[in-house]
Amino acid sequence: MVREVHKDEFGVIRIGRNISEFTWDGTDMYGDRLANGLYLYRVITKINSSDIEHRDTEADSYFKKGFGKMYLMR
């Protein structure tokens, strides 16, 4: 795992659509810059330690078996 992002990094979250100003600076959990390349990511959402039911959207086409891909290039 490179880095885990927690909800407090997204700011206030309310019921409904939430748009955050969160950006990732390309560093790992120790603050070291990652090398250019392909990285896999996964989004896990929970409330009180229970998984939230996933609703299908058009964005699902960007994920394969629950993982998305991101290319880091500086």
C-alpha positions in Angstrom: 0.0 0.0 0.0 1.3 3.4 -0.9 -1.1 5.6 1.1 -4.5 5.4 2.8 -6.7 8.4 2.6 -9.2 9.0 5.4 -12.5 11.0 5.4 -11.1 13.9 7.5 -8.8 14.7 4.5 -11.9 15.4 2.3 -13.4 18.1 4.6 -17.0 18.2 5.6 -19.1 15.3 4.2 -22.9 15.5 4.2 -25.8 13.5 2.8 -26.0 13.9 -1.0 -23.3 14.8 -3.5 -19.9 15.7 -2.1 -17.2 17.4 -4.1 -13.9 17.8 -2.4 -10.8 19.9 -2.9 -8.6 17.0 -1.9 -5.6 16.4 -4.2 -2.9 13.8 -3.8 0.7 15.1 -4.1 2.2 11.8 -5.4 3.9 10.8 -2.2 3.7 7.7 -0.1 2.7 7.4 3.6 6.2 8.5 4.6 6.1 11.6 2.4 8.5 10.2 -0.2 7.8 11.0 -3.8 6.8 8.0 -5.9 8.4 7.1 -9.2 6.6 7.7 -12.5 4.6 4.7 -13.5 1.3 2.9 -13.3 -0.4 2.6 -9.9 -3.6 0.6 -9.0 -6.1 2.1 -6.6 -9.2 0.9 -4.8 -12.0 2.9 -3.2 -13.5 1.4 0.0 -16.5 3.2 1.6 -17.8 2.3 5.1 -20.1 3.7 7.7 -19.5 2.6 11.3 -17.2 -0.2 10.0 -19.9 -1.6 7.7 -19.5 -1.6 3.9 -21.8 0.8 2.0 -23.8 -0.8 -0.8 -22.3 0.0 -4.2 -24.6 1.7 -6.8 -23.7 1.1 -10.5 -22.7 4.2 -12.4 -21.0 5.1 -15.7 -17.7 5.4 -13.9 -17.7 1.7 -13.2 -16.1 1.1 -16.6 -12.9 2.6 -15.3 -12.6 -0.2 -12.7 -11.7 -3.8 -13.2 -12.5 -6.2 -10.3 -12.7 -3.2 -8.0 -9.4 -1.6 -8.9 -8.8 1.5 -11.0 -5.5 2.5 -12.7 -3.7 5.8 -12.5 -0.5 6.8 -14.3 1.8 9.1 -12.4 4.0 11.3 -14.6 5.9 14.4 -13.6 
